[in-house]
């Protein structure tokens, strides 16, 4: 999916929806993954409009916002989900809370380059958890399931504890669904086509997922 410079005005991504293991879907209603593939510039530095957007977000996001963040419906939904899958959200932070802590520690949302800055903007604005993979290194659609005995992250990654809920493609697990671990095929400085994935949990409305994907993807397409 890509657009020329003349096509970018009014461009909207069409998200794909991934498969969720039936027993997880029954146990964790609302769990899902949606994604868009976007052409992006392989650069370590974000362009000036993206850097300005980060600064504008920093200026609007104060300590009081971080304190009351978990009271908002979408951040609260991720905290509830973390507990359901055995993660302590006060130890392993939800994506939006980790960004909030980084903002307070660093004094601003620091530019990290694309596509990471696009994800930061979309997550801060919507609260939705996002990840970015190198689409050219993936095999087939994304899905969510729990790992089996001896299963490991693809491309020589670490072995997973049995029952770890993972984000995967057709080869196997790419990364634990949440956590600080870097997964296989994560987008990086050499990425030319990024797959922006939104992880949806119960209590996160579809409209917010679509908005987060659109915001991250349009930031990349317009950069």
LUMLOGU-125425 format. One line per 10 residues: number of its first residue (from 1); their letters; for each residue x, y, z of C-alpha. Coordinates in Angstrom, 3 decimals, decimal comma. Layout:
<pts>
NUM = A = X:Y:Z  ...;
</pts>
This chain:
<pts>
1 = XXXXXXXXXX = 0,000:0,000:0,000  1,491:3,291:-0,972  0,533:6,603:-2,402  2,357:9,043:-4,590  2,701:12,594:-3,345  -0,325:13,552:-5,432  -2,407:10,754:-3,915  -1,637:11,372:-0,255  -4,326:13,981:0,388  -7,367:12,132:1,678;
11 = XXXXXXXXXX = -5,563:8,768:1,741  -6,905:6,304:4,265  -5,527:2,843:5,051  -7,756:-0,217:4,885  -6,887:-2,309:7,960  -6,597:-6,083:7,776  -7,901:-8,100:10,719  -5,923:-11,013:12,158  -6,963:-14,398:13,516  -7,188:-14,998:17,278;
21 = XXXXXXXXXX = -7,034:-18,515:18,745  -10,655:-19,461:19,550  -10,037:-20,323:23,204  -8,291:-16,952:23,725  -11,130:-15,141:21,983  -13,559:-16,868:24,352  -11,450:-16,217:27,446  -10,502:-12,643:26,509  -13,452:-11,055:24,685  -12,470:-8,149:22,491;
31 = XXXXXXXXXX = -8,903:-9,357:21,855  -7,763:-8,690:18,303  -5,044:-7,440:15,997  -5,457:-5,177:12,992  -2,777:-3,770:10,731  -1,842:-1,709:7,710  1,278:-1,919:5,536  2,835:1,436:4,717  5,775:2,560:2,620  8,170:4,601:4,729;
41 = XXXXXXXXXX = 11,497:6,338:4,484  14,396:4,463:6,037  15,901:7,253:8,102  17,242:7,598:11,619  15,860:11,134:11,935  12,213:12,090:11,672  11,350:15,021:9,392  10,688:18,411:10,942  6,852:18,205:10,834  6,946:14,993:12,882;
51 = XXXXXXXXXX = 9,400:16,505:15,358  7,138:19,534:15,749  4,155:17,259:16,368  6,066:15,493:19,140  6,931:18,834:20,712  3,293:19,939:20,543  2,253:16,716:22,284  4,938:17,275:24,923  3,621:20,772:25,576  0,105:19,393:26,114;
61 = XXXXXXXXXX = 1,110:16,461:28,309  1,921:17,333:31,924  2,409:15,384:35,122  -1,281:15,670:35,939  -2,111:13,877:32,691  0,156:10,984:33,635  -1,327:10,764:37,146  -4,879:10,491:35,850  -4,046:8,468:32,754  -5,163:5,128:34,162;
71 = XXXXXXXXXX = -8,601:6,576:34,881  -9,275:7,002:31,167  -11,248:4,134:29,583  -8,706:2,898:27,020  -5,608:2,922:29,300  -7,733:1,275:31,998  -8,794:-1,450:29,540  -5,162:-2,361:28,847  -4,399:-2,487:32,574  -7,274:-4,927:33,097;
81 = XXXXXXXXXX = -6,074:-7,042:30,181  -2,515:-7,134:31,506  -3,754:-8,620:34,754  -5,800:-11,216:32,856  -2,685:-12,502:31,082  -0,502:-12,465:34,202  1,306:-9,132:33,773  1,478:-6,580:36,577  0,757:-3,216:34,886  2,641:-1,427:37,661;
91 = XXXXXXXXXX = 5,795:-3,393:36,765  5,342:-4,028:33,036  3,816:-0,779:31,860  1,107:-0,550:29,253  2,338:1,223:26,095  0,613:4,538:26,828  1,784:4,553:30,457  5,367:3,775:29,419  5,298:6,709:27,003  3,912:8,921:29,764;
101 = XXXXXXXXXX = 6,738:7,921:32,118  9,311:8,505:29,376  7,826:11,969:28,778  8,158:12,880:32,458  11,675:11,443:32,711  12,996:13,028:29,503  11,068:16,288:29,716  9,517:15,681:26,294  8,569:12,994:23,814  12,043:12,620:22,356;
111 = XXXXXXXXXX = 12,322:11,952:18,584  13,538:8,423:17,844  13,073:8,352:14,089  10,470:6,677:11,923  8,365:4,613:12,265  8,699:4,850:16,066  7,734:8,512:16,289  4,590:7,834:14,258  3,598:5,153:16,773  4,298:7,493:19,682;
121 = XXXXXXXXXX = 2,056:10,196:18,227  -0,797:7,772:17,536  -0,570:6,027:20,912  -0,428:9,259:22,915  -3,403:10,663:20,997  -5,595:7,534:21,157  -4,227:5,300:23,928  -4,181:2,305:21,547  -1,217:-0,111:21,724  0,772:-0,226:18,479;
131 = XXXXXXXXXX = 3,789:-2,132:17,165  5,781:-1,766:13,963  7,304:-4,647:12,003  9,345:-4,772:8,823  6,618:-5,961:6,447  9,160:-7,395:3,996  10,404:-9,811:6,667  6,974:-11,144:7,574  5,302:-14,245:6,217  1,556:-13,909:5,818;
141 = XXXXXXXXXX = -1,035:-12,294:8,081  -0,667:-11,590:11,785  -2,420:-13,659:14,424  -2,597:-14,082:18,198  -2,248:-17,382:20,047  -0,536:-18,851:23,098  2,820:-20,552:22,633  3,294:-24,299:22,833  6,077:-26,357:24,483  9,548:-25,455:23,195;
151 = XXXXXXXXXX = 8,258:-22,722:20,905  10,575:-19,762:20,395  10,600:-16,374:18,712  11,280:-16,870:14,995  14,702:-16,112:13,492  16,629:-17,567:16,416  14,917:-15,694:19,224  14,491:-16,758:22,826  12,391:-19,744:23,860  9,033:-18,761:25,268;
161 = XXXXXXXXXX = 7,377:-19,910:28,425  4,541:-22,251:27,495  1,233:-20,407:27,271  2,745:-16,987:26,511  0,275:-14,961:24,474  2,137:-13,956:21,324  1,790:-11,953:18,158  2,769:-14,218:15,267  2,865:-14,672:11,510  2,658:-17,948:9,578;
171 = XXXXXXXXXX = 6,166:-19,034:10,691  5,539:-18,613:14,409  5,838:-16,085:17,254  7,217:-12,652:16,439  7,025:-11,282:19,988  5,116:-11,601:23,240  1,883:-9,690:22,835  3,032:-7,129:25,412  6,255:-6,459:27,205  9,573:-4,711:26,744;
181 = XXXXXXXXXX = 11,134:-7,476:24,656  12,209:-6,667:21,112  10,602:-9,137:18,744  11,687:-10,681:15,481  11,173:-8,530:12,389  10,703:-5,312:14,349  10,884:-2,228:12,134  14,227:-0,479:12,208  16,430:2,017:10,432  16,486:-0,049:7,231;
191 = XXXXXXXXXX = 12,739:-0,638:7,020  11,198:0,450:3,716  7,721:-1,007:4,266  6,324:-1,051:7,768  3,439:-3,115:9,099  1,734:-1,045:11,772  -0,205:-3,367:14,070  -2,798:-2,333:16,638  -3,520:-4,694:19,529  -7,134:-4,405:20,606;
201 = XXXXXXXXXX = -8,476:-5,595:23,951  -11,915:-5,599:25,526  -13,082:-2,055:26,206  -11,108:-0,518:23,325  -13,585:0,582:20,635  -12,994:-0,289:17,000  -13,176:3,368:16,034  -10,171:4,088:18,269  -8,196:1,234:16,678  -8,978:2,545:13,201;
211 = XXXXXXXXXX = -8,049:6,073:14,255  -4,710:4,943:15,716  -3,796:3,029:12,560  -4,828:5,926:10,353  -2,850:8,407:12,446  0,349:6,332:12,471  0,090:5,374:8,808  -0,717:8,886:7,573  2,251:10,248:9,540  4,505:7,815:7,693;
221 = XXX = 2,923:8,352:4,280  3,171:12,106:4,677  6,801:12,063:5,818;
</pts>
